[in-house]
Amino acid sequence: MERASLRRLHSATGLVPLGAFLAFHAWEHWPVRQGRDALLARLSRTTSAPLEIVFVLLPLLAHAALGLWLARDPAGVRVYVSPAFRKLQVATGVLAGAFLLLHLTTVWLPRLLSAGSLEAVYSATLEWTGTAPLFTLHAIGIGAVCTHLGQGIGLALPRLWPDLFAPRLGRVLGVLLGALLWLIFLNELAAYATYAPLL
């Protein structure tokens, strides 16, 4: 498969599942602002481990593998706005991957091991956001995920719709979307950690 096709596949396996899942995940956890019972009521209607595995986890594993392979390609520098932008995208991708692995093993895995208990998810999330160092770790990890997605969107928009999005406009929109998602998740993290949202 030629490099251009691999890059398109890499973009598709990242932008579509990650973007859709982050938007859904933000909406799904929004009721935590009203407390545990409101959150568990929402999760009981929306959570599906098999769908998450097929439509999110597997595509993101493919995205990570392709990203690591493409990052080794010196010709890939031309795809990005600058070498610094490329380094930032690689760094946020590695950080995002590490954070998602941590999140899967500390929150998602307890749910599977407890036969789908949503209380286990809630308890694990409380445990992993209840101290300042762990809250900071989550804020940085989610920041890396949102930055990586925002930069990916910023690159993709001008390629997909060059008549509508100039490269600079695409980057600005990507940054704004990434920042908005990060603030939403930070607000929800605060609700987990302190039982009160920031906003």
C-alpha positions in Angstrom: 0.0 0.0 0.0 1.4 3.4 -0.9 2.3 6.0 1.7 -0.6 8.4 0.8 -3.1 5.6 1.3 -1.6 4.6 4.6 -1.8 8.3 5.7 -5.4 8.4 4.8 -6.1 5.2 6.6 -4.1 6.5 9.6 -6.3 9.7 9.7 -9.5 7.8 9.3 -8.8 5.3 12.0 -8.0 8.2 14.4 -10.3 11.0 13.6 -13.5 9.1 13.1 -13.5 6.8 16.1 -11.6 9.1 18.5 -13.6 12.2 17.6 -17.0 10.5 17.8 -16.1 8.7 21.0 -14.8 11.8 22.8 -17.9 13.7 21.9 -20.1 10.8 23.0 -18.0 10.2 26.1 -18.3 13.9 27.1 -22.0 13.7 26.7 -22.3 10.4 28.4 -20.5 11.6 31.6 -22.1 15.1 31.6 -24.6 14.0 34.3 -21.7 13.5 36.8 -22.3 17.2 37.5 -25.5 16.3 39.2 -24.0 13.4 41.1 -23.5 9.7 41.2 -27.1 8.6 40.6 -27.6 10.8 37.6 -24.4 9.5 36.1 -25.2 5.8 36.7 -28.6 6.3 35.2 -27.1 7.7 32.0 -24.4 5.0 31.8 -26.9 2.2 32.3 -28.6 3.3 29.1 -25.5 4.1 27.0 -22.6 1.8 27.9 -21.7 -1.1 25.6 -18.3 -2.8 25.9 -18.6 -4.8 22.7 -19.3 -1.6 20.6 -16.5 0.2 22.3 -14.1 -2.6 21.4 -15.2 -2.9 17.8 -15.7 0.7 16.9 -13.2 2.5 19.1 -10.5 0.3 20.6 -9.6 -1.7 17.5 -9.5 1.3 15.1 -7.4 3.2 17.6 -5.0 0.3 17.9 -4.6 0.4 14.1 -4.2 4.2 14.3 -1.4 3.8 16.8 0.4 1.1 14.9 0.2 3.1 11.6 1.2 6.3 13.4 4.3 4.7 14.9 5.2 3.3 11.5 4.6 6.5 9.6 6.5 8.6 12.3 9.7 6.7 11.2 9.3 7.9 7.6 11.5 11.0 6.9 9.2 11.9 3.9 6.4 12.4 6.4 7.8 15.8 7.4 6.2 17.3 4.2 2.7 16.3 5.4 2.9 18.7 8.4 3.0 22.4 8.6 6.4 22.4 10.2 8.8 19.9 11.9 7.8 21.3 15.3 4.1 20.6 14.5 5.1 17.1 13.5 7.0 16.6 16.7 4.1 17.9 18.8 1.7 15.5 17.0 4.0 12.5 17.6 4.5 13.5 21.3 0.8 14.0 21.9 0.1 10.7 20.1 2.5 8.8 22.4 1.1 10.6 25.5 -2.5 10.0 24.4 -1.8 6.3 23.8 -0.2 5.9 27.3 -3.1 7.7 28.9 -5.7 5.7 27.1 -3.9 2.5 28.2 -3.9 3.7 31.8 -7.6 4.7 31.5 -8.5 1.3 30.1 -6.6 -0.7 32.8 -7.8 1.5 35.7 -11.4 2.3 34.8 -12.6 0.1 31.9 -11.0 -3.2 33.0 -12.6 -3.1 36.5 -16.0 -2.8 34.8 -15.3 -6.0 32.7 -13.9 -7.8 35.7 -17.0 -6.9 37.8 -19.4 -8.2 35.2 -20.2 -4.8 33.9 -20.8 -3.1 37.2 -21.2 0.6 36.6 -20.6 1.2 40.3 -17.1 -0.2 39.7 -16.5 2.3 37.0 -17.6 5.2 39.2 -15.5 4.0 42.1 -12.4 3.5 40.0 -12.8 6.9 38.5 -13.2 8.5 41.9 -10.1 6.6 43.1 -8.1 7.8 40.0 -9.1 11.4 40.2 -9.3 11.9 44.0 -5.8 13.1 44.7 -4.0 16.1 43.2 -1.3 14.1 41.4 -3.8 11.7 39.8 -6.1 14.5 38.9 -3.2 16.3 37.3 -2.1 13.1 35.5 -5.7 12.8 34.1 -5.8 16.5 33.1 -2.5 16.1 31.2 -3.5 12.8 29.6 -6.9 14.2 28.4 -5.1 17.3 27.2 -2.8 15.2 25.1 -5.8 13.3 23.6 -7.7 16.5 22.8 -4.6 18.2 21.4 -3.8 15.2 19.2 -7.4 15.1 17.9 -7.5 18.9 17.4 -4.3 18.9 15.4 -5.5 15.9 13.4 -8.7 17.7 12.5 -6.7 20.8 11.7 -4.7 18.9 9.2 -7.7 16.9 7.8 -10.1 19.8 7.1 -8.1 21.6 4.4 -7.3 18.2 2.8 -10.9 17.1 2.7 -12.5 20.5 1.8 -9.8 22.8 0.4 -12.4 25.2 -0.9 -13.9 25.7 2.5 -10.9 25.5 4.9 -7.6 27.2 4.3 -4.8 25.5 6.2 -4.7 28.3 8.9 -8.5 28.2 9.4 -8.3 24.4 9.7 -5.6 24.6 12.4 -7.5 27.3 14.3 -10.7 25.3 14.3 -8.8 22.2 15.3 -7.2 24.0 18.3 -10.6 25.5 19.3 -12.4 22.1 19.2 -9.6 20.4 21.1 -9.6 23.1 23.7 -13.4 22.9 24.1 -13.3 19.2 24.5 -10.5 19.4 27.1 -12.5 22.0 29.1 -15.6 19.8 29.1 -13.6 16.8 30.3 -11.8 19.0 32.9 -15.1 20.1 34.2 -16.3 16.5 34.5 -13.0 15.5 36.2 -13.6 18.2 38.7 -17.1 16.9 39.4 -15.6 13.4 40.0 -12.7 14.7 42.2 -14.5 17.3 44.3 -18.2 16.5 43.7 -18.6 19.9 42.2 -18.0 21.0 38.6 -15.8 23.9 37.7 -18.5 25.5 35.6 
